[in-house]
Amino acid sequence: MSSKRWIILGIIIICGFILGRLAFRAFLNVMLGGTMFGGNIL
């Protein structure tokens, strides 16, 4: 593997980790009856 491919792979992993955390936080907010924006859609 070239170093450039490793850098791209690292960026993808970091983006996936950040998106995963945001999705998990949004899921918890919905389960607790709120939304990410502080309102209550349902």
C-alpha positions as CSV (number, residue, x, y, z in Angstrom):
1,M,0.0,0.0,0.0
2,S,1.2,3.5,-0.8
3,S,1.3,6.2,1.9
4,K,-1.3,8.2,0.1
5,R,-3.8,5.3,0.3
6,W,-3.1,5.0,4.1
7,I,-3.8,8.8,4.5
8,I,-7.1,8.5,2.6
9,L,-8.1,5.4,4.7
10,G,-7.3,7.4,7.9
11,I,-9.5,10.3,6.8
12,I,-12.4,7.9,6.0
13,I,-12.0,6.2,9.5
14,I,-12.0,9.6,11.3
15,C,-15.1,10.8,9.3
16,G,-16.9,7.6,10.1
17,F,-16.1,7.9,13.8
18,I,-17.4,11.5,13.9
19,L,-20.6,10.6,12.0
20,G,-21.1,7.5,14.3
21,R,-20.8,9.7,17.4
22,L,-23.3,12.3,16.0
23,A,-25.7,9.5,15.0
24,F,-25.4,7.9,18.4
25,R,-26.1,11.3,20.1
26,A,-29.1,12.0,17.9
27,F,-30.4,8.5,18.6
28,L,-30.1,9.1,22.4
29,N,-31.8,12.5,22.1
30,V,-34.8,11.0,20.2
31,M,-35.1,8.1,22.7
32,L,-35.1,10.7,25.5
33,G,-38.0,12.5,23.8
34,G,-36.2,15.4,22.4
35,T,-34.5,16.4,19.1
36,M,-31.0,17.6,18.3
37,F,-32.5,21.1,17.9
38,G,-34.1,21.3,21.3
39,G,-37.6,21.1,20.1
40,N,-40.1,18.2,20.1
41,I,-41.3,17.1,16.6
42,L,-43.5,14.2,17.7
